[in-house]
């Protein structure tokens, strides 16, 4: 209690928060004599990502799993300890509760917006069937022109009904 003001109370000292991960990265970068762009080049991150890491702006960054990876890259390049950096990050970010899997909804394609895909499949099937029919028709029409098949000549004389006799040779002399 304060002697001047008996009603005033001294608030208990709250434990100081550890250094933020962003300030650790900034301090490591500055002690290495690097610019944000140089660190971005060596870590293969965008300068905007490095800037967001140093400002502890987690809303500008992706999911926590990626942010932890960014911190690991920075720690490796800046040769600073990774574990304190990740602990400081974990102390500032509350993990999201995992989302339960969505219920499987069975329905027709039209209800789920898949009407177009069915129409597209039907069109493809029809086109393939027509192309196959066209190829078959053309092969049937060109069957006479296929090598190895000879067209049958049309005969001008009626076919003989009896056994075929060889014609006598006109120059041959009759046997005496």
Buried (B, 14 or more C-beta within 10 A) or exposed (E): EEEEEEEEEEEEEEEEEEEBBBBBBBBBBEEBEBEBEBBBBBBEBEBEBBBBBBBBEBEEBEEBEEBBBBBBBBBEBBEBEBEBBBEBBEEBBEEEEEEEEEEEEEEEEEEEEEEEEEEEEEEEEEEEEEEEEEEEEEEEEEEEEEEEEEEEEEEEEEEEEEEEEEEEEEEEEEEE
